[in-house]
Amino acid sequence: MRFNGSTIFVTGGAGFIGSAVVRHLLRDTHARVVNIDKLTYAASLESLPGAEGNPNYAFEKQCICEGNSLRKLFEKYQPDGVMNLAAESHVDRSIDGPGEFIQTNIVGTFTLLQEALRYWRALSQERRSRFRFLHISTDEVFGTLGDEGLFSEETAYAPNSPYSASKASSDHLVRAWRETYELPTLVTNCSNNYGPYHFPEKLIPHMIIKGLAEDALPIYGDGQNVRDWLYVEDHAKALALVLERGVVGDTYNVGGRNERTNLQVVEGICDLLDELSPSTRGSRRSLIAFVADRPGHDRRYAIDASKLERTLGWRADENFESGLAKTVRWFYDNRDWWQAILDRGYQQKRVGLG
């Protein structure tokens, strides 16, 4: 069985992608998972049903910027791998308040690398050879594409938002710790994720929740910005595969080959909601409203995931239509999960106008 006898740190394991990784590891492997999360506004332990009480699961409320506390966790659990998903991730918030992104995404990654290096150097030769540090990043570090072409692992970095700049910085730190200190690191860069347990500030859950309430559906600019969409459960499987079989020092792009304009995404959500919960006011497409664009809004992202597919045999199980249908149905059936977030005070108001 995969990861039998291995202990894996998952930082940010109460977040959207992190929780999908934890669920996958607990369900489909024999790994012992230690979820390290400081529980920011976007985190929820309710995204991990059944984890509490699982003998292969432990939770530690901890910020990755605190080196001394991280050191104690390395000493306590003696991990065989680290999957770093702890990050501030919302572009709009990074425009209004970049400082938190610099602190968590750059300083936090640096601190985690330092403590991982300290721990790794003290291991036996056999355990050092098995240890891996996987850093999870984004395709946004590559900037924007024109109408043609795809991001590959060789694409030059050109981040355009405070968020993507902070993630690009963290990627470079991970590479440097490999080249300078020989820490066995890997990096993945993924396209836009979507699926169950997605925090309501992001496009797809935001539009589902507003669509259910029959509120206006605001789309930035002309709605023609293109993203490559990746179902979060497929991403989690890819990350576990990279940790298990990826080549140390390599980067792997993870994408769903599902390019859609933002307008197409929202129209698809409208149609699915109309089937699940017909409105007396007619099609929800009539709720779509175009609003002022985001400053520095990248026009198009698209990932070439052929290296991951070719070398590790990964394939996405969901296409965009099947994944979106599952996602809309999940939010429709799990109102208690996202209503609790709204009840805690999260307001679905516009940020990031600079």
The 8 nearest C-alpha neighbors of each residue, nearest first, counted from 0:
[[1, 3, 29, 28, 2, 27, 30, 4],
 [0, 2, 28, 3, 29, 30, 27, 243],
 [3, 1, 30, 5, 29, 4, 28, 0],
 [2, 4, 29, 1, 5, 30, 0, 28],
 [3, 5, 2, 30, 6, 29, 31, 1],
 [6, 4, 2, 30, 3, 79, 31, 7],
 [7, 5, 31, 78, 79, 30, 32, 80],
 [6, 8, 80, 32, 78, 81, 79, 31],
 [7, 9, 81, 33, 82, 32, 34, 10],
 [10, 8, 82, 34, 12, 35, 33, 83],
 [11, 9, 35, 85, 83, 84, 12, 36],
 [10, 12, 85, 36, 84, 17, 14, 13],
 [11, 13, 17, 18, 34, 10, 9, 14],
 [14, 12, 42, 18, 43, 44, 11, 17],
 [15, 13, 42, 17, 12, 11, 18, 16],
 [14, 16, 197, 18, 17, 196, 19, 198],
 [17, 15, 19, 18, 14, 231, 20, 235],
 [18, 16, 12, 20, 14, 19, 11, 15],
 [17, 19, 12, 21, 13, 20, 16, 14],
 [18, 20, 22, 16, 17, 21, 235, 232],
 [19, 21, 235, 17, 23, 18, 22, 24],
 [20, 22, 18, 24, 23, 19, 25, 17],
 [23, 21, 19, 25, 20, 24, 26, 18],
 [24, 22, 20, 26, 21, 25, 27, 19],
 [25, 23, 28, 21, 27, 26, 22, 20],
 [26, 24, 22, 23, 27, 28, 21, 30],
 [27, 25, 23, 24, 22, 28, 29, 21],
 [26, 28, 24, 23, 25, 29, 1, 22],
 [29, 27, 24, 1, 30, 25, 26, 2],
 [28, 30, 3, 2, 1, 0, 31, 25],
 [31, 29, 2, 5, 28, 3, 6, 32],
 [30, 32, 55, 6, 56, 5, 7, 29],
 [33, 31, 56, 7, 6, 30, 55, 8],
 [32, 34, 57, 8, 58, 56, 9, 7],
 [33, 35, 58, 9, 12, 10, 59, 57],
 [36, 34, 10, 59, 61, 60, 11, 9],
 [37, 35, 11, 60, 61, 38, 10, 12],
 [36, 38, 61, 62, 60, 39, 35, 11],
 [39, 37, 42, 36, 40, 43, 60, 13],
 [38, 40, 42, 41, 37, 36, 43, 14],
 [39, 41, 42, 38, 43, 345, 340, 198],
 [42, 40, 39, 198, 14, 43, 38, 15],
 [43, 41, 14, 13, 38, 39, 40, 44],
 [44, 42, 45, 13, 46, 14, 41, 38],
 [43, 45, 46, 13, 47, 42, 48, 18],
 [44, 46, 43, 47, 48, 336, 13, 196],
 [47, 45, 44, 43, 196, 48, 18, 13],
 [48, 46, 45, 50, 44, 49, 18, 22],
 [49, 47, 50, 46, 45, 51, 44, 22],
 [48, 50, 51, 47, 53, 52, 22, 45],
 [51, 49, 53, 47, 48, 52, 56, 25],
 [52, 50, 53, 49, 56, 48, 57, 47],
 [51, 53, 50, 54, 49, 56, 55, 57],
 [52, 54, 50, 55, 56, 51, 49, 57],
 [55, 53, 56, 52, 57, 31, 51, 50],
 [56, 54, 31, 53, 32, 30, 57, 25],
 [57, 55, 32, 53, 54, 31, 33, 50],
 [56, 58, 33, 34, 32, 59, 55, 51],
 [59, 57, 34, 33, 35, 60, 56, 36],
 [58, 60, 35, 61, 34, 36, 57, 33],
 [61, 59, 37, 36, 35, 58, 38, 62],
 [60, 62, 37, 36, 35, 59, 63, 68],
 [63, 61, 37, 64, 65, 36, 60, 35],
 [62, 64, 107, 65, 111, 61, 110, 69],
 [63, 65, 107, 62, 110, 66, 106, 103],
 [66, 64, 63, 68, 67, 62, 69, 110],
 [67, 65, 69, 68, 110, 70, 64, 114],
 [66, 68, 70, 69, 65, 71, 114, 72],
 [67, 69, 71, 70, 66, 65, 72, 61],
 [70, 68, 66, 72, 71, 67, 65, 73],
 [71, 69, 67, 73, 68, 72, 114, 66],
 [70, 72, 74, 68, 69, 73, 75, 67],
 [73, 71, 75, 69, 74, 70, 76, 68],
 [74, 72, 70, 77, 71, 75, 76, 69],
 [73, 75, 71, 72, 77, 76, 70, 118],
 [76, 74, 72, 73, 71, 77, 70, 78],
 [75, 77, 73, 78, 74, 72, 6, 33],
 [78, 76, 73, 74, 75, 79, 6, 72],
 [79, 77, 6, 7, 80, 76, 8, 73],
 [80, 78, 130, 6, 5, 7, 129, 131],
 [79, 81, 131, 7, 130, 78, 132, 8],
 [80, 82, 8, 132, 7, 133, 9, 83],
 [83, 81, 133, 9, 8, 134, 132, 84],
 [82, 84, 134, 10, 85, 135, 9, 81],
 [83, 85, 11, 10, 135, 17, 86, 82],
 [86, 84, 11, 10, 83, 36, 87, 12],
 [87, 85, 104, 88, 103, 84, 11, 100],
 [86, 88, 100, 89, 104, 103, 85, 99],
 [87, 89, 86, 90, 162, 100, 93, 92],
 [90, 88, 92, 91, 87, 93, 162, 201],
 [91, 89, 93, 92, 162, 88, 94, 160],
 [90, 92, 351, 94, 93, 89, 350, 95],
 [93, 91, 95, 94, 89, 90, 351, 96],
 [94, 92, 97, 90, 96, 91, 162, 95],
 [95, 93, 351, 91, 92, 96, 353, 97],
 [94, 96, 351, 92, 93, 353, 97, 91],
 [97, 95, 93, 98, 94, 92, 99, 100],
 [98, 96, 93, 100, 99, 161, 94, 101],
 [99, 97, 101, 100, 96, 102, 93, 103],
 [98, 100, 102, 101, 97, 103, 96, 87],
 [101, 99, 97, 98, 102, 103, 104, 87],
 [102, 100, 98, 105, 99, 104, 165, 103],
 [101, 103, 106, 99, 100, 105, 104, 98],
 [104, 102, 107, 100, 106, 105, 101, 86],
 [103, 105, 86, 100, 107, 101, 165, 108],
 [104, 106, 169, 108, 101, 107, 102, 103],
 [107, 105, 102, 109, 108, 103, 110, 104],
 [108, 106, 64, 103, 63, 110, 109, 105],
 [107, 109, 111, 105, 110, 106, 104, 112],
 [110, 108, 106, 112, 107, 111, 105, 113],
 [111, 109, 107, 113, 112, 108, 64, 66],
 [110, 112, 108, 114, 113, 109, 115, 63],
 [113, 111, 115, 109, 110, 114, 116, 108],
 [114, 112, 116, 110, 111, 115, 117, 109],
 [113, 115, 117, 111, 116, 112, 70, 118],
 [116, 114, 112, 118, 113, 117, 119, 111],
 [115, 117, 119, 113, 114, 118, 112, 120],
 [116, 118, 114, 115, 120, 119, 113, 121],
 [117, 119, 115, 116, 121, 120, 114, 73],
 [120, 118, 116, 122, 121, 117, 115, 127],
 [121, 119, 117, 118, 122, 116, 127, 123],
 [120, 122, 119, 118, 123, 117, 127, 116],
 [123, 121, 119, 120, 127, 126, 124, 118],
 [122, 124, 126, 125, 127, 121, 120, 119],
 [123, 125, 127, 126, 128, 122, 129, 121],
 [124, 126, 128, 123, 127, 129, 122, 130],
 [127, 125, 129, 123, 128, 124, 122, 130],
 [128, 126, 124, 130, 129, 125, 122, 123],
 [127, 129, 125, 126, 130, 124, 183, 131],
 [130, 128, 126, 127, 131, 125, 79, 80],
 [129, 131, 79, 127, 80, 128, 126, 183],
 [132, 130, 80, 183, 184, 133, 81, 129],
 [131, 133, 184, 81, 80, 183, 82, 185],
 [134, 132, 185, 82, 184, 186, 81, 83],
 [133, 135, 186, 83, 82, 185, 136, 187],
 [136, 134, 187, 84, 186, 83, 188, 133],
 [135, 137, 188, 187, 166, 134, 189, 186],
 [136, 138, 188, 189, 139, 140, 190, 135],
 [137, 139, 188, 140, 189, 190, 141, 136],
 [138, 140, 141, 137, 163, 142, 158, 300],
 [139, 141, 158, 163, 167, 138, 142, 156],
 [142, 140, 156, 157, 139, 158, 138, 155],
 [143, 141, 158, 157, 139, 140, 159, 297],
 [142, 144, 297, 299, 298, 300, 141, 145],
 [145, 143, 299, 300, 146, 298, 142, 148],
 [144, 146, 147, 299, 143, 148, 298, 300],
 [145, 147, 144, 148, 299, 298, 225, 300],
 [148, 146, 145, 149, 144, 301, 299, 300],
 [149, 147, 144, 150, 146, 145, 301, 303],
 [150, 148, 301, 302, 303, 151, 147, 144],
 [149, 151, 302, 303, 154, 301, 152, 148],
 [152, 150, 153, 154, 303, 149, 302, 252],
 [151, 153, 154, 250, 252, 251, 150, 303],
 [154, 152, 151, 155, 150, 156, 250, 141],
 [153, 155, 151, 152, 150, 156, 141, 149],
 [156, 154, 141, 153, 157, 152, 140, 142],
 [155, 157, 141, 140, 158, 154, 142, 167],
 [156, 158, 142, 141, 140, 155, 159, 143],
 [159, 157, 140, 142, 164, 163, 141, 160],
 [158, 160, 142, 295, 157, 163, 164, 161],
 [161, 159, 163, 162, 164, 158, 295, 90],
 [160, 162, 164, 93, 163, 97, 165, 94],
 [163, 161, 165, 160, 93, 164, 90, 100],
 [162, 164, 140, 166, 158, 160, 165, 139],
 [165, 163, 167, 158, 161, 166, 162, 160],
 [166, 164, 168, 162, 163, 167, 101, 104],
 [167, 165, 169, 163, 168, 164, 104, 170],
 [166, 168, 164, 170, 140, 169, 165, 163],
 [169, 167, 165, 171, 166, 170, 164, 105],
 [168, 170, 172, 166, 105, 171, 167, 108],
 [171, 169, 167, 173, 172, 168, 166, 174],
 [170, 172, 174, 168, 169, 173, 175, 167],
 [173, 171, 175, 169, 174, 170, 176, 168],
 [174, 172, 170, 176, 171, 175, 169, 177],
 [173, 175, 171, 177, 172, 176, 178, 170],
 [176, 174, 172, 178, 177, 173, 179, 171],
 [175, 177, 180, 173, 179, 174, 178, 182],
 [178, 176, 181, 182, 174, 175, 180, 179],
 [177, 179, 175, 176, 181, 180, 174, 182],
 [180, 178, 176, 177, 175, 181, 182, 174],
 [179, 181, 176, 182, 177, 178, 175, 116],
 [182, 180, 177, 178, 179, 183, 176, 184],
 [181, 183, 177, 180, 184, 176, 116, 119],
 [184, 182, 131, 247, 177, 181, 132, 248],
 [185, 183, 132, 248, 247, 133, 182, 131],
 [184, 186, 133, 248, 249, 247, 250, 134],
 [187, 185, 250, 134, 133, 135, 251, 249],
 [186, 188, 251, 135, 250, 252, 136, 189],
 [189, 187, 137, 136, 252, 138, 253, 135],
 [190, 188, 253, 137, 138, 254, 252, 187],
 [189, 191, 254, 138, 227, 228, 229, 192],
 [192, 190, 228, 229, 227, 226, 189, 193],
 [191, 193, 229, 231, 230, 228, 190, 194],
 [192, 194, 230, 231, 229, 197, 191, 203],
 [193, 195, 326, 231, 230, 197, 196, 192],
 [196, 194, 197, 326, 329, 330, 193, 231],
 [195, 197, 46, 15, 198, 194, 336, 337],
 [198, 196, 15, 195, 194, 199, 204, 193],
 [197, 199, 200, 41, 196, 201, 15, 204],
 [200, 198, 205, 204, 201, 197, 337, 208],
 [199, 201, 205, 198, 202, 347, 204, 89],
 [202, 200, 199, 205, 203, 204, 198, 197],
 [203, 201, 205, 204, 206, 200, 199, 261],
 [202, 204, 206, 205, 201, 207, 193, 265],
 [205, 203, 207, 199, 206, 202, 201, 208],
 [206, 204, 199, 202, 203, 208, 207, 200],
 [205, 207, 209, 203, 204, 208, 210, 202],
 [208, 206, 204, 210, 209, 205, 211, 203],
 [209, 207, 211, 210, 205, 206, 204, 212],
 [210, 208, 212, 206, 214, 211, 207, 213],
 [209, 211, 213, 207, 212, 208, 206, 214],
 [210, 212, 208, 213, 209, 207, 272, 276],
 [211, 213, 209, 210, 214, 208, 207, 215],
 [214, 212, 210, 211, 209, 215, 283, 286],
 [215, 213, 209, 212, 210, 216, 286, 211],
 [214, 216, 286, 287, 217, 288, 213, 209],
 [215, 217, 287, 286, 288, 206, 214, 218],
 [218, 216, 288, 289, 290, 287, 215, 219],
 [219, 217, 289, 222, 290, 288, 216, 220],
 [218, 220, 292, 290, 291, 289, 222, 221],
 [219, 221, 292, 291, 222, 290, 289, 218],
 [220, 222, 223, 219, 289, 218, 224, 292],
 [223, 221, 262, 261, 220, 224, 218, 219],
 [222, 224, 260, 221, 261, 225, 262, 298],
 [225, 223, 298, 260, 299, 222, 261, 226],
 [226, 224, 260, 299, 259, 223, 300, 298],
 [225, 227, 300, 258, 259, 299, 228, 260],
 [226, 228, 258, 257, 301, 190, 191, 300],
 [227, 229, 191, 257, 255, 192, 190, 226],
 [230, 228, 255, 192, 254, 191, 231, 190],
 [231, 229, 193, 233, 192, 232, 194, 322],
 [230, 232, 234, 192, 233, 193, 194, 229],
 [231, 233, 235, 234, 230, 19, 236, 194],
 [234, 232, 236, 231, 315, 235, 230, 237],
 [233, 235, 231, 237, 232, 236, 238, 230],
 [236, 234, 20, 232, 238, 237, 233, 19],
 [235, 237, 233, 239, 234, 238, 240, 232],
 [236, 238, 234, 240, 235, 239, 241, 233],
 [239, 237, 241, 235, 240, 236, 242, 234],
 [238, 240, 242, 236, 241, 237, 243, 235],
 [239, 241, 243, 237, 238, 242, 244, 236],
 [242, 240, 245, 238, 244, 243, 239, 237],
 [243, 241, 239, 240, 245, 244, 238, 133],
 [242, 244, 240, 241, 239, 245, 2, 1],
 [245, 243, 241, 240, 242, 246, 311, 239],
 [244, 246, 241, 242, 243, 247, 240, 249],
 [245, 247, 249, 248, 244, 185, 241, 250],
 [248, 246, 249, 183, 185, 184, 245, 131],
 [247, 249, 185, 184, 246, 177, 183, 250],
 [250, 248, 185, 247, 246, 186, 251, 245],
 [249, 251, 186, 187, 185, 152, 252, 248],
 [252, 250, 187, 307, 188, 186, 253, 152],
 [251, 253, 188, 304, 187, 189, 152, 254],
 [254, 252, 189, 304, 188, 251, 190, 187],
 [255, 253, 190, 302, 304, 189, 229, 256],
 [254, 256, 229, 257, 228, 315, 227, 253],
 [257, 255, 254, 227, 258, 302, 228, 301],
 [258, 256, 227, 228, 255, 319, 259, 318],
 [257, 259, 227, 226, 256, 225, 228, 301],
 [260, 258, 225, 226, 263, 257, 261, 264],
 [261, 259, 225, 223, 263, 262, 224, 264],
 [260, 262, 264, 222, 263, 224, 223, 225],
 [261, 263, 222, 265, 260, 264, 266, 223],
 [264, 262, 266, 260, 261, 265, 259, 267],
 [265, 263, 261, 267, 262, 266, 268, 260],
 [264, 266, 268, 262, 267, 263, 269, 261],
 [265, 267, 269, 263, 268, 264, 262, 284],
 [268, 266, 264, 270, 265, 269, 263, 271],
 [267, 269, 265, 271, 266, 270, 272, 264],
 [270, 268, 266, 283, 272, 267, 271, 284],
 [269, 271, 273, 267, 268, 272, 266, 274],
 [270, 272, 268, 274, 273, 269, 267, 275],
 [273, 271, 275, 269, 274, 270, 276, 268],
 [272, 274, 277, 270, 276, 271, 275, 269],
 [273, 275, 271, 272, 276, 277, 270, 269],
 [276, 274, 272, 273, 271, 277, 328, 331],
 [275, 277, 273, 272, 274, 278, 211, 271],
 [278, 276, 273, 274, 275, 279, 272, 281],
 [279, 277, 280, 281, 276, 273, 282, 283],
 [278, 280, 281, 277, 282, 276, 283, 273],
 [281, 279, 278, 282, 283, 277, 213, 285],
 [280, 282, 278, 279, 283, 277, 285, 273],
 [283, 281, 284, 285, 273, 280, 278, 269],
 [282, 284, 285, 269, 286, 281, 273, 210],
 [283, 285, 286, 282, 287, 269, 266, 270],
 [284, 286, 283, 287, 282, 281, 288, 215],
 [285, 287, 215, 284, 283, 216, 288, 214],
 [288, 286, 216, 285, 284, 215, 217, 289],
 [289, 287, 217, 216, 218, 286, 290, 215],
 [290, 288, 218, 217, 219, 220, 221, 287],
 [289, 291, 219, 220, 218, 217, 292, 288],
 [292, 290, 220, 219, 293, 289, 218, 352],
 [293, 291, 220, 219, 290, 294, 296, 221],
 [292, 294, 296, 352, 295, 219, 291, 351],
 [295, 293, 296, 292, 352, 353, 351, 94],
 [296, 294, 297, 293, 159, 160, 292, 298],
 [295, 297, 293, 294, 298, 292, 159, 224],
 [298, 296, 143, 299, 295, 142, 224, 159],
 [299, 297, 224, 143, 225, 296, 144, 300],
 [298, 300, 225, 144, 143, 224, 297, 226],
 [301, 299, 226, 144, 227, 143, 225, 302],
 [300, 302, 149, 227, 150, 226, 258, 299],
 [303, 301, 150, 254, 149, 304, 190, 151],
 [302, 304, 151, 149, 305, 150, 252, 254],
 [305, 303, 252, 253, 254, 307, 306, 302],
 [304, 306, 308, 307, 303, 309, 252, 310],
 [307, 305, 309, 308, 304, 310, 251, 252],
 [308, 306, 311, 305, 310, 309, 304, 251],
 [307, 309, 313, 312, 305, 306, 311, 310],
 [308, 310, 306, 307, 312, 305, 311, 313],
 [309, 311, 307, 306, 308, 312, 313, 305],
 [312, 310, 307, 313, 308, 309, 244, 240],
 [311, 313, 308, 309, 310, 314, 307, 240],
 [314, 312, 308, 311, 307, 237, 315, 309],
 [315, 313, 308, 316, 312, 233, 237, 307],
 [314, 316, 233, 317, 255, 313, 318, 234],
 [315, 317, 314, 233, 318, 230, 232, 322],
 [318, 316, 322, 315, 321, 319, 230, 233],
 [317, 319, 321, 320, 322, 316, 257, 255],
 [318, 320, 322, 321, 323, 257, 317, 228],
 [319, 321, 323, 322, 318, 324, 317, 267],
 [322, 320, 324, 318, 323, 319, 317, 325],
 [323, 321, 319, 325, 317, 324, 320, 318],
 [322, 324, 326, 320, 325, 321, 319, 327],
 [323, 325, 321, 327, 322, 326, 328, 320],
 [326, 324, 322, 328, 323, 327, 329, 321],
 [327, 325, 194, 323, 329, 328, 324, 195],
 [326, 328, 330, 324, 329, 325, 323, 331],
 [327, 329, 331, 325, 326, 330, 332, 324],
 [330, 328, 326, 332, 331, 327, 333, 325],
 [331, 329, 333, 327, 332, 328, 334, 326],
 [330, 332, 328, 329, 333, 327, 334, 211],
 [331, 333, 329, 330, 334, 328, 335, 327],
 [334, 332, 330, 335, 336, 331, 329, 337],
 [333, 335, 336, 337, 338, 332, 330, 331],
 [334, 336, 338, 333, 337, 339, 332, 340],
 [337, 335, 334, 339, 338, 333, 340, 45],
 [336, 338, 340, 339, 334, 335, 341, 333],
 [337, 339, 341, 335, 340, 336, 334, 342],
 [340, 338, 342, 337, 341, 336, 335, 343],
 [341, 339, 337, 343, 338, 342, 345, 344],
 [340, 342, 345, 338, 343, 339, 344, 337],
 [341, 343, 339, 344, 340, 338, 345, 337],
 [344, 342, 340, 341, 345, 339, 338, 346],
 [343, 345, 342, 341, 346, 340, 339, 347],
 [346, 344, 341, 343, 340, 347, 342, 40],
 [347, 345, 348, 344, 341, 200, 349, 342],
 [346, 348, 345, 200, 349, 199, 205, 341],
 [347, 349, 346, 350, 200, 345, 351, 205],
 [348, 350, 347, 351, 352, 91, 346, 200],
 [351, 349, 91, 352, 92, 348, 95, 353],
 [350, 352, 91, 94, 95, 353, 92, 293],
 [351, 353, 350, 293, 294, 94, 95, 91],
 [352, 351, 94, 95, 294, 350, 293, 91]]
